[in-house]
Amino acid sequence: MKHHALPERIVIFDGVCNLCEFSVNFIYQRDVEGKFTFTPAQSTLGSKLLEHYQINTGTLDTVVLVKHNRIYTRSTAALEIASELDIPWNFLQVLSLIPQPVRDQIYDVIAWNRYAWFGKKESCMIPTPEIKSRFLEQLPSPDSIVQP
């Protein structure tokens, strides 16, 4: 049986959050090379990855980036994603010079208020036909998640 590995960069996001949907579309439009794959936290793959990396799914208030089997969360995930976007967006990585606790405090204020400020959907985001090819909601194979 052929082993199907997971993509190298998976963005796990809250599928019912309007800000998160905006962020997915933002990344997609500025990732011409197609480096990032997306999965809602509510999908089979999203929940298995979160469980694998021991991230509390009950209070998921962060975008999560799984890159080369390494996990990034909060402001570090956002900056890591930005660093691989098209010019000029990749220059946002300069914000990593701000100490992580300060960055994460700002990130947390936005995350805690995201539903109040940007709204929430009744069900998970339905990707447009253009972006659907970059969505992955199931494991390609049962042994896809590499043990750390």
C-alpha positions as CSV (number, residue, x, y, z in Angstrom):
1,M,0.0,0.0,0.0
2,K,1.3,3.4,-1.0
3,H,2.0,5.9,1.9
4,H,0.4,9.3,1.3
5,A,2.2,11.9,3.3
6,L,0.5,15.0,4.6
7,P,1.3,18.3,2.8
8,E,4.3,20.2,4.3
9,R,2.3,23.2,5.4
10,I,-1.2,22.8,6.8
11,V,-3.2,25.8,8.3
12,I,-5.8,24.6,10.8
13,F,-8.4,27.2,11.4
14,D,-11.8,27.7,13.1
15,G,-14.2,26.8,10.3
16,V,-17.1,28.8,11.8
17,C,-15.2,32.1,12.4
18,N,-15.7,34.9,9.8
19,L,-12.3,36.4,10.6
20,C,-10.7,32.9,10.1
21,E,-12.5,32.5,6.8
22,F,-11.2,35.9,5.7
23,S,-7.7,34.8,6.8
24,V,-7.8,31.6,4.7
25,N,-8.9,33.6,1.7
26,F,-6.2,36.2,2.3
27,I,-3.5,33.5,2.6
28,Y,-4.8,31.7,-0.5
29,Q,-4.8,34.9,-2.7
30,R,-1.2,35.8,-1.6
31,D,0.2,32.3,-1.9
32,V,0.8,32.1,-5.6
33,E,3.0,29.1,-5.3
34,G,0.3,27.1,-3.4
35,K,2.5,26.2,-0.4
36,F,-0.4,26.1,2.1
37,T,-3.1,23.6,2.5
38,F,-6.1,24.3,4.7
39,T,-8.3,22.3,7.1
40,P,-11.0,23.4,9.5
41,A,-10.4,22.4,13.1
42,Q,-13.8,20.8,12.9
43,S,-12.8,18.4,10.2
44,T,-11.5,14.9,10.7
45,L,-8.0,15.9,9.8
46,G,-8.1,19.1,11.8
47,S,-9.2,17.4,14.9
48,K,-6.7,14.5,14.5
49,L,-3.8,16.9,14.0
50,L,-4.9,19.0,17.0
51,E,-5.1,15.9,19.2
52,H,-1.8,14.6,17.9
53,Y,0.0,17.9,18.8
54,Q,-2.0,18.1,22.1
55,I,-3.8,21.3,21.4
56,N,-7.0,21.8,23.4
57,T,-9.8,21.6,20.8
58,G,-12.4,22.8,23.3
59,T,-10.8,26.3,23.4
60,L,-9.2,26.6,20.0
61,D,-8.6,30.3,19.8
62,T,-5.6,30.3,17.5
63,V,-4.7,29.6,14.0
64,V,-2.4,26.6,13.9
65,L,0.3,25.9,11.4
66,V,1.8,22.5,11.0
67,K,5.0,22.9,9.0
68,H,7.4,20.0,8.4
69,N,5.8,18.2,11.4
70,R,6.4,21.2,13.7
71,I,3.6,23.2,15.3
72,Y,3.2,27.0,15.4
73,T,0.4,28.8,17.1
74,R,-0.8,32.3,17.8
75,S,1.3,35.2,16.6
76,T,4.2,32.9,15.7
77,A,1.9,30.9,13.4
78,A,0.7,34.1,11.7
79,L,4.2,35.4,11.2
80,E,5.5,32.1,9.9
81,I,2.6,32.0,7.4
82,A,3.3,35.6,6.4
83,S,7.0,34.9,5.9
84,E,6.0,32.6,3.0
85,L,3.4,34.8,1.3
86,D,4.1,36.9,-1.8
87,I,5.8,40.2,-1.7
88,P,5.1,42.6,0.2
89,W,3.3,40.4,2.7
90,N,6.4,38.4,3.5
91,F,7.9,41.5,5.0
92,L,5.5,41.2,7.9
93,Q,7.9,38.7,9.4
94,V,9.9,41.8,10.6
95,L,7.2,41.9,13.4
96,S,8.9,38.8,14.8
97,L,11.4,41.3,16.3
98,I,8.6,42.2,18.8
99,P,8.9,39.9,21.8
100,Q,6.6,36.9,21.6
101,P,4.7,37.6,24.8
102,V,3.8,41.1,23.5
103,R,2.8,39.7,20.1
104,D,0.7,37.0,21.7
105,Q,-1.1,39.5,24.0
106,I,-2.2,41.5,20.9
107,Y,-3.1,38.2,19.1
108,D,-5.2,37.0,22.1
109,V,-7.2,40.2,22.3
110,I,-8.2,39.7,18.6
111,A,-8.8,36.0,19.1
112,W,-11.0,36.4,22.2
113,N,-13.1,39.0,20.4
114,R,-13.2,37.5,16.9
115,Y,-16.9,36.4,17.1
116,A,-18.1,39.7,18.6
117,W,-16.2,41.8,16.1
118,F,-16.4,39.7,13.0
119,G,-19.3,37.3,13.5
120,K,-19.7,33.5,13.5
121,K,-21.4,31.1,11.1
122,E,-23.9,28.4,11.9
123,S,-21.7,25.8,10.0
124,C,-18.2,25.3,8.7
125,M,-16.8,27.4,5.9
126,I,-17.7,26.0,2.4
127,P,-14.7,26.7,0.2
128,T,-15.1,28.2,-3.2
129,P,-14.3,26.0,-6.2
130,E,-11.0,27.8,-6.7
131,I,-9.8,27.2,-3.1
132,K,-11.3,23.7,-2.7
133,S,-8.3,22.1,-4.3
134,R,-6.2,23.4,-1.4
135,F,-8.5,22.0,1.3
136,L,-7.8,18.7,3.0
137,E,-10.4,17.4,5.5
138,Q,-9.5,13.7,5.7
139,L,-6.2,11.9,6.3
140,P,-4.7,10.7,3.0
141,S,-3.9,7.4,4.8
142,P,-4.1,6.2,8.4
143,D,-0.4,6.5,9.0
144,S,-0.1,10.0,7.6
145,I,0.6,11.7,10.9
146,V,4.2,11.3,11.7
147,Q,5.1,10.6,15.3
148,P,7.3,13.4,16.8
